[in-house]
């Protein structure tokens, strides 16, 4: 299935079952200071869960662009992206756990034809961090109709309690569906039935939204019980197309190949594609590089892409070509000439800044390369005294086979921040 076919199949499935299509929002939240970016399909719908606003219909479906910088450290693996499209469906005070699980299983095994033997379902198991929130035994019982008990897996709050999106808001226990790609995909051995890389979460098949968490961390019941589901469009496409990562699916094939021909390193090709794509989405919505908040994340994304290119001895001008290739394929009917010229403008500005950073840093980095070592104190001085960013230091060390003393370095940075905080008080 092409990415486009996956998208259509998902939407049609829910539309045929009395859900209504709702327009997705942009990536910048409106009237929600608790969230920097729309990070899920439910984020723009928070007022429907809390009862502040009436949803246009009790059952909805859509596909939402999402940004998740929390996952930035995982980019380069097969299934994380700082931007992705979430296929989502919702029930507001209508059906709950049973129907949600039935629908998810039917869509995955029926419409999408994924064999049930390759699926596992996870359910929420509570602990002392969640007073008053019980384990989700009901979902476990429902799953028994579809899966053998060894593939119904209880997981703690950090895995199976979703939300809130932001500091406070609607949240609840969730049940996720994992797909087994086969043992050849295992990224590392872990003492868990779900192995990263091999078992991929393809659908959060139901956050059972029934609590509101306030800013003090207290849970209270929502006025109605709701279902919020979310599935990564790119993850589905990766599985159906048997691609190595979400960045290599049909839609991104052309820019990915252009990048990989020059970079020749899958992890870095994925990082570069991901970060450039996210930067396009951000600039399109009016975010510009800066040293604070969204602008800083944009600057870091562009800088990381530049690090990957520059340290391989490739001219940074190539980035403009890759951005143009990506602009041709990202699904955005509204990427106007004005947007394209803004993207080119900011890319060129940031490139100039990066080149000047490299001119300033060159002699210090050369010394590190000559010494063939970098201790944490030295790395700390290079960062705080010379302004050399840590991602540049880290990648530079990796290119020169020099161990980067990350733990100790981060400890020194934390200590430094703590001292500055105390001095400000
Ligand atoms: N909000 C849930 C998630 O992001 C389900 O969509 O996983």
Boltz pocket constraint, residues with backbone or C-beta under 6 A from the ligand:
constraints:
  - pocket:
      binder: B
      contacts: [[A, 39], [A, 40], [A, 41], [A, 42], [A, 88], [A, 162], [A, 204], [A, 207], [A, 228], [A, 229], [A, 230], [A, 231]]
      max_distance: 6.0
